[in-house]
């Protein structure tokens, strides 16, 4: 979780073929700071980042690993001076870290 942010929701689901987890939070950190933190975090786990895309009103960054079998993404929305984000990941059970 991004230091200094507040967790709003979390989820985790495990099946025999897929692990899915997500975290939504709010922070005073900027979109750039949020994306930089998660790019570093996911890259350390072997994910390759794509360039962030603005999909008004959100900014989204995708990450892939294991030839695309494992994916992650971060979505950030700014509202009233605060930033809200969701970081999520989908991995095969054998590659979960």
N, C-alpha and C positions, 0 to 999 in steps of 0.2 A: 504494500500500500504506500502511496506517495506520502512521505513525511509531512506532517502539518495539515493533512486533510482529514475530513470526517467521513467515516463509512456510513452510507445510507442504506444499502442492501448488499447482501452477498448470496450466492447460490452455488451449489455443487451437485452434479448428477453423475453417477457412474453406471455404465452398462458394461456388458461384456465386450463391446466393440468401441466405446468412446467415453472419455472423461470430459466433462464440460464444467467450467467454473467461471464465475463472473463476480466483479466487485464494482459497485457504483459509489461514488464519493463526491464531496464538494470541497472546494479549496479556494484560497486567495491566489494561488500560483497561476501563472498565465498558461495559455494553451501551449506555447512553446516549451515552457518548463515541464508541464505534464507529459507531453510527448517525448521530451528528452529523457525524463526519468524512466518511462516505460520502454523506450527504445534501448536504453542501457540494460534494463532488467531482462527484457526478452532476448536481446543479443547475447547476453551472458549465458543464456540457456540454449544457444544455437539457432535462434530464429534470425531470419534475414528480413529487415524492414523494407517496405515500399516507401515511396515519397508520400507525405501527408496530402490528403485531398480535401478541399473545402466543398462540402455538400450542404450549403446554407440551410439551416443555421449552424450546422455542426462541422467540425474538422475530424476526419477519420484517418487513421494510419493502420495498415494491415501488416502482418508478419507471417512468414511461412517457415517451416522446418520439415525435414524428412521428405523432400520432394513434393511438398504440398499436403502431405497426410496430416500434419499438425498445423493448426492456424491459430492466430491470435489477432485481436484488434483493440484499438483504443479509440473511443469516440468522445469528443469534448464539445460542450456547448457553454457559451458565456451568456449569463443572464443577470442583469442588475448588479454588475460589478463582481459577481461570484462566478466561479467556473465549476461546472458539473461534468463528471467523466464516468465512463464505464470502460473497464478493462476486462476482456473476456478471452478465454482460451479453450480450444478443442483439441485434444490429443488422443492418440491411440493409447490403450492401456500400457503397452510395452515401452512407450517412450515418455510416460508421465514422469515429471521430476518435481 
